[in-house]
Amino acid sequence: MIDIETLKFDEKGLIPAIVTDADTDKVLTLAYMNKESLQISMEKGLTCFYSRSRQELWLKGETSGNYQHIVSITADCDNDALVVKVRKDGPACHTGTDSCFTKLLFEGQEPEGFSLEGLYALLMGRKENLPEGSYTTYLFQKGIDKILKKVGEECTEVIIGGKAGDKAETVYEIADLAYHVMVLMVEMGITVDDIRNELASRHVIDHKVKQEKMV
């Protein structure tokens, strides 16, 4: 590990900090730290920045509850920029979005890799804009009962595929189920982070199975 004294702060005593999601590598925000806010961040394990507009320190989440728990802080090759990997308690942006970077400026020919977060964002866009001819638009317009019905139907299809031992068919139906479940999540305001956090909080050992083995 390097020493904080080796970092190169600019003429205003600041260093840029690129905050990313530790689980998805998604860029959440670009903020600035001075030596004091960096030290606080390291002591608390929570991101603390320096506001250039207000000219004061601010602990992310202190008023909103959207704390960012630090996994690691890494300096670049010149020691004049930082990458801060975090696990967050809520939206990273003050506007309520998952990331501050939401305004597409240019899109090249290389397709973006698939991610659950990307699919979730796409579904949110469908719900907000309701483009004509979209199946997702149709589901949102029909409402919760239709969405729940489709989730139930896809559950049945997964069971049929699994019972038949058809791996390819089961994979196909699980993908259909996952899509419809995510439509339900968007409809109910449940985020990917909500599910990830719930899974992370659960015990690894299935106590019921453990008890059965002891009988």
Rosetta blueprint (number, residue, H / E / L):
1 M L
2 I L
3 D L
4 I H
5 E H
6 T H
7 L L
8 K L
9 F L
10 D L
11 E L
12 K L
13 G L
14 L L
15 I E
16 P E
17 A E
18 I E
19 V E
20 T E
21 D E
22 A L
23 D L
24 T L
25 D L
26 K L
27 V E
28 L E
29 T E
30 L E
31 A E
32 Y E
33 M E
34 N L
35 K H
36 E H
37 S H
38 L H
39 Q H
40 I H
41 S H
42 M H
43 E H
44 K H
45 G L
46 L E
47 T L
48 C E
49 F E
50 Y E
51 S E
52 R L
53 S L
54 R L
55 Q L
56 E E
57 L E
58 W E
59 L E
60 K L
61 G L
62 E L
63 T L
64 S L
65 G L
66 N L
67 Y L
68 Q E
69 H E
70 I E
71 V E
72 S E
73 I E
74 T E
75 A E
76 D L
77 C L
78 D L
79 N L
80 D L
81 A L
82 L E
83 V E
84 V E
85 K E
86 V E
87 R E
88 K E
89 D L
90 G L
91 P L
92 A L
93 C L
94 H L
95 T L
96 G L
97 T L
98 D L
99 S L
100 C L
101 F L
102 T L
103 K L
104 L L
105 L L
106 F L
107 E L
108 G L
109 Q L
110 E L
111 P L
112 E L
113 G L
114 F L
115 S L
116 L H
117 E H
118 G H
119 L H
120 Y H
121 A H
122 L H
123 L H
124 M H
125 G H
126 R H
127 K H
128 E H
129 N H
130 L L
131 P L
132 E L
133 G L
134 S L
135 Y H
136 T H
137 T H
138 Y H
139 L H
140 F H
141 Q H
142 K H
143 G L
144 I H
145 D H
146 K H
147 I H
148 L H
149 K H
150 K H
151 V H
152 G H
153 E H
154 E H
155 C H
156 T H
157 E H
158 V H
159 I H
160 I H
161 G H
162 G H
163 K H
164 A L
165 G L
166 D L
167 K H
168 A H
169 E H
170 T H
171 V H
172 Y H
173 E H
174 I H
175 A H
176 D H
177 L H
178 A H
179 Y H
180 H H
181 V H
182 M H
183 V H
184 L H
185 M H
186 V H
187 E H
188 M H
189 G L
190 I L
191 T L
192 V H
193 D H
194 D H
195 I H
196 R H
197 N H
198 E H
199 L H
200 A H
201 S H
202 R L
203 H L
204 V L
205 I L
206 D L
207 H H
208 K H
209 V H
210 K H
211 Q H
212 E H
213 K H
214 M H
215 V L
